[in-house]
């Protein structure tokens, strides 16, 4: 609880600090990688816009209408969130692609946007958990996961956490849950996942909250986005940790 408060405070200090904002990385590993996951990430991008950020959504999920999901505007948003779809980020899907390629693409996108007065201050990267870890495990100290809270989905999510743990040694995760009826249901799903991961993988899974239904309750999405800002990491800090 206190750790999340510190993360949120750090995110707010970065947001309101004088001078140019640092370019932030916020990666989301989607357990199902389906249309509901994509819609949830798009809703998060819009909530981040309302919070004053300028995210670019880098969509590395499977086939789907990424541009429509992430780029569509609505009455709550004066401008759509820019979306870099899978086909435009092929370099991140090539064998051997890693954090250097992600950093280079994010900075290139920011620089391209600067010419149009749309300089991004956040790269919101969405992928399946293992692909996300390949790209971002060395850039951040945790992996953020979105998943349904039913038993089969939890089993799949645990298998994905195990794969990331074995491949990259990541021991910190944040899990947020969708398609559950209440916060209590999300807490129960988290308890089952966290207990199993701690016992068999030596991994800590933080509760990321209940993912609100898309298109409803903007205040819930705004609160969710405030939490998510605390999960982001500046690219400059991340690169320094790799170099050192």
C-alpha positions, 0 to 999 in steps of 0.5 A: 500500500505504502509502496504504491503511494510512493510510486504515485507521488514519484509519477506526479513529481515527474509530471509537474516538474519544470522543463521538458518531461522525460519520455516514460515507458509504460508496458502492459502485458495482456494475458488474452491479447484479445479485443477486450484487452486492446479496448482496455489499453485504449481506454487507459491511453485516453485516461492518461490524456485526460491526466495531461500526458501525451501517450503513443500507443505501440500495439504489438498484439495479434491481428485486429483493428488497432488503429480503430481501438486506440486512435478513435476519438469520442466526445470525451477527447478532442484528439485521438491517441496516436497508435503505432500498429503492429505492422509499423513496429515490425522491428520490435517483433523480429527475433533478437529485438530487445530494449535498445530497439524499443528505446530507439523506436520510442524516441524516433516517434517522439521526435517525429511528433515534435515536428507536428507539435505533438511530442509524446511524453509516454510510450504505452506498449502493449504486447503478450507478456513474454514479448513485452518482457523481451523488450522491457524487462531490462528497462523497468523493475516490474511487468504490468499484466492485464487479465480476466479473473476467471480460473482458466485465465488465472492459470494461463496468466500464471504460466505466462508469469512463469515463462517470464520469470524463467526467461528474464528473472523478473520477480516483480509484477503488477496484475490488474483484472477485468471481467470480474463483478466487484473489487472483491472478486479482483482481490480474490483473483489476485490472492490466488495468483500472488500466493501461487507465484510467491510459493513456486516462483519466488515472485511478488505480484502487486494488486493493480486493481479492477480494470473498469468496463470500457466506455463507462465510469470515467472517474474510475478510469482516471483513478486507474490511470493515476495508479498506472502512472506510478508503474511507468519508468523514464527511458533515461533512468532505464537506460542508465540501469542497463549501462551500469 
